[in-house]
Each structure stands twice: as C-alpha cells, then as structure tokens.
Amino acid sequence: MTQTRSRWYVVTVFFLFMLLHQTDRLMIGPMQQTIEAQFGITDREWGYVNSGALLIGTILYPLWGYLYDRYARSKLLGLASLIWGLTTWLSAIAPNYRAFLMTRASTGIDDSSYPGLYSLIADYFGPTLRGKIYGLLQLTQPLGYLLGMVMALMIAPLIGGWRQAFYVTGSLGLAVAAAIYFGVQEIPRGQAEPEFSENPEMQTFRFSWSEARQIFKKKTMWFIFLQGFFGIFPWNVITFFIFGYLMTERGYSNEEVLFTMAPVILILAGGFFLGGWLGDALFKKTHKGRILVACAGVLLGAVFLYLAIQTPISARTEFFIFMGLAAAFMPLSSPNVTATVFDITPPEVRSTAQAIEYFIENIGAVAAPTLAGILSVAYGKGPAILWICVSAWVICFFFYLGAFFTIDADVKSLRMQMAERAQKENG
C-alpha cells in the first residue's frame, strides 16, 4: 500500500471509529425513559449513569496521553476500540440498575482515547493540512449524535429494544478494533514535520518528562487550557437543554424539534470542516491564522445565538435561520485548537498535551449542566442557554486574543527545535 493510500485508509478507519463511537456514546440519551422504566429509577439515578462515564473518562485522560506518547498509538487505539465493544456488551446484559451504573461508567475508559488518534494523524499529515483533516474527523460528533437518535428512536424498537442496540454498537466496536489493530500502520513521531521531508529513515522520538514539562512553559498552551475550560460550557448546555427549550418555551412538538434540529446539526457538522479548511488556509499566510478563525467563530456564534434566542416565538423561520448561522460558526474553533496544540508541541508529547487540554475541558463539562440547571430553574431555559453560552464565548475570545500575541513565538520555537533535530540527523 502506497503512503498516500495508507494515510487515507487511516483517515477512513478513524472516521468510522469516531462516528460509531460517538453514536454508541450519545444514543443513550433518547433511551432515557425506556431504561428508567425498566430499572425503576428517577432522573437523579439517571444523572449518576451519565456522570459516571464522564468522571472515568476525565480521570483517565492523562494516563491515555502518557501511554500514547510512550507506546504504539495504533495498537492502543485498537485496544480502546476493543474496550468500547466489550463494555457496551456488558451494559447490554446488566440485570439491574447497580450493574448498569457500573458497566456504563466503564464505557468512559475508552472515551478519553482520542489524543492518540489526533497525534497519529499529525504524523501522517503536515502542519498545513492537519486542520482540514481534524475538521473532517470532528464531523463525526454531530453526525454521531444524529445517528444515535436514529438508532435509539427508530432502529432499537425494531430489533427488540435498547439492549439489542447496545449489542449492535458493541459489535461494531469489536470490528473497528480489528481494522485499527491490523490495518493502521504506526509511523515515526514527527515524520510529517517539514524539516524531516528529506529524511526517509528518521529516528524515533520518545516520550521524556523533560519535554512534557516544557508544555507548561509555552504561553499559548495556557490560553488553550483556559479557553478549553470555558469553551466546553456552550456545547454541554446546548446539548442537554436545547431540546427541552424548544418544547417547553417555544412550543415545538417532537416532529417540529426533529425537523428543526436535524438540519441545524448537519450545518454544525459542516462548520467543523469549514473551520479546519479556513485555519489551514490562513496558517499558510500567518501563524496567527488558526487563532483568527477561532476568534471569529466564538464571536459570530455568540451573536447569532443571541439573535435566535431573542427571536419572537411566532417567528419560527427567523429562529431557524439564526440557529443555523450560529451552528455554522460555533465549531470553527474546534479543529483549530487541536491543530494549534500540535503546531507548538514536539511530536513525542503531543498526546500528553492534548490529553491535559481535554482533562481541563471535561472539568468544565461536569460543571456546565449543573450551572445551567440552576439558572434554568430560576430564570428559564432560554435565558440559561443564552447567558452561559454568550458569556463563555466572550471569555474564550479574550483567551484567544491572548494566544494571538504568543502563538508566533511558540510556533517558531518548535520549528527551530525540529530544524536542530533534522540537522543532527543529517550529520
């Protein structure tokens, strides 16, 4: 298999891994009433189910990052997919709530496995291509959400219920595990860096604690960490509250919610790729390019979400237009944040760097629904969504503005480091 064919095979397999994994993770939401009725539990116990997996995933992010930087990422990703399949099967056979709580929490083990995937992609594609590839892969988040709804609401009833649906997605996890383990080639860390384009046989860079500590000395990374904590708030608030808002405060029926949100989610999916494409294009002109796209994304997302929430209830067409525009701009920053992490960190600690960023994000993810719930009870779902999202995006804008003034120095520092390594290899 040629290198070009090999790297697109990797992209295809990773796209399927992420799409099906997101489907497995997110389809449980629409199954809430069915599972609660079967186990005789309330919304409080249901919250424990979702928090358990999130907590396990958060705790394990640093460990996965370290392992990916020490060992073969392709084999570890195959293991992660195997764990996904097996833990989903265990959830399917859980006989009671306590067992279901533990088995569903165990599904969080593989939820923190993405840093190695993005790191391996960075060694297949150079700095000016990564944004588009990350944007393409991140399409799987909204598409997986849609597929999860279809799986939960349409397919599960046809095949016998939620347990059978878990058997299906668990089996897909096992199939993807084999495709990754046996088909994805591990390549040297740093191979796609431009300084090594003339080195067909380069040394393998290995994890070192010294380089890991340098992550915290890069000023841009601190701005990335801080925006990650606040930037996750809007995603979680919208995910958990937008459907209830449409039904209770705007009077939408189930069908109207579906026909409104399905196109919005598809627009959202396109925004990920658009963000990556724009980031790559501007990065070729200036190292500030990705940050500029991220700034535009959070500001315009805030503006159009504000206009949508403030639209009169009777103006459904205008509401849909503004929600669609908000969805187009919301994801612009996501692929650029991922690419920026790899623009400023050396290959042997990239998984660790991104794992730390995700760890901080997940702390925000835990806090966001609780804060939204408190505000929703006091002021209503609409104001809660609006205040949290707009406030978080404005805060993120200022953190991106900080990164705007530090990114040049951090990118140049990495390029100099790579050039020195290449010079040593060439003797």
Residue, then its C-alpha position, 0 to 999 in steps of 0.5 A: m500500500t502506497q503512503t498516500r493510500s495508507r494515510w487515507y485508509v487511516v483517515t477512513v478507519f478513524f472516521l468510522f471509529m469516531l462516528l460509531h463511537q460517538t453514536d454508541r456514546l450519545m444514543i443513550g440519551p433518547m433511551q432515557q425513559t425506556i431504561e428508567a422504566q425498566f430499572g425503576i429509577t428517577d432522573r437523579e439515578w439517571g444523572y449518576v449513569n451519565s456522570g459516571a462515564l464522564l468522571i472515568g473518562t476525565i480521570l483517565y485522560p492523562l494516563w491515555g496521553y502518557l501511554y500514547d506518547r510512550y507506546a504504539r498509538s495504533k495498537l492502543l487505539g485498537l485496544a480502546s476500540l476493543i474496550w468500547g465493544l466489550t463494555t457496551w456488551l456488558s451494559a447490554i446484559a446488566p440485570n439491574y440498575r447497580a450493574f448498569l451504573m457500573t458497566r456504563a461508567s466503564t464505557g468512559i475508559d475508552d472515551s478519553s482515547y482520542p489524543g492518540l488518534y489526533s497525534l497519529i494523524a499529525d504524523y501522517f499529515g503536515p502542519t498545513l493540512r492537519g486542520k482540514i483533516y481534524g475538521l473532517l474527523q470532528l464531523t463525526q460528533p454531530l453526525g454521531y449524535l444524529l445517528g444515535m437518535v436514529m438508532a435509539l428512536m427508530i432502529a432499537p424498537l425494531i430489533g427488540g429494544w435498547r439492549q439489542a442496540f447496545y449489542v449492535t454498537g458493541s459489535l461494531g466496536l469489536a470490528v473497528a478494533a480489528a481494522i485499527y489493530f491490523g490495518v493502521q500502520e504506526i509511523p515515526r513521531g514527527q515524520a510529517e514535520p517539514e524539516f524531516s521531508e528529506n529524511p526517509e529513515m528518521q529516528t524515533f522520538r520518545f516520550s521524556w518528562s523533560e519535554a512534557r514539562q516544557i508544555f507548561k512553559k509555552k504561553t499559548m498552551w495556557f490560553i488553550f487550557l483556559q479557553g478549553f475550560f470555558g469553551i466546553f460550557p456552550w456545547n454541554v448546555i446546548t446539548f442537554f437543554i436545547f431540546g427541552y427549550l424548544m418544547t417547553e418555551r417555544g412550543y415545538s412538538n417532537e416532529e417540529v424539534l426533529f425537523t428543526m434540529a436535524p438540519v441545524i446539526l448537519i450545518l454544525a457538522g459542516g462548520f467543523f470542516l469549514g473551520g479546519w479548511l479556513g485555519d489551514a488556509l490562513f496558517k499558510k499566510t500567518h501563524k496567527g491564522r488558526i487563532l483568527v478563525a477561532c476568534a471569529g467563530v466564538l464571536l459570530g456564534a455568540v451573536f447569532l445565538y443571541l439573535a435566535i434566542q431573542t427571536p419572537i416565538s411566532a417567528r419560527t423561520e427567523f429562529f431557524i435561520f439564526m440557529g443555523l448561522a450560529a451552528a455554522f460558526m460555533p465549531l470553527s474553533s474546534p479543529n483549530v485548537t487541536a491543530t494549534v496544540f500540535d503546531i507548538t508541541p514536539p511530536e513525542v508529547r503531543s498526546t500528553a498535551q492534548a490529553i491535559e487540554y481535554f482533562i481541563e475541558n471535561i472539568g468544565a463539562v461536569a460543571a456546565p449542566t449543573l450551572a445551567g440547571i440552576l439558572s434554568v430553574a430560576y430564570g428559564k431555559g432560554p435565558a440559561i442557554l443564552w447567558i452561559c453560552v454568550s458569556a463563555w464565548v466572550i471569555c474564550f475570545f479574550f483567551y484567544l486574543g491572548a494566544f494571538f500575541t504568543i502563538d508566533a513565538d511558540v510556533k517558531s520555537l518548535r520549528m527551530q527545535m525540529a530544524e536542530r533535530a533534522q540537522k543532527e540527523n543529517g550529520 
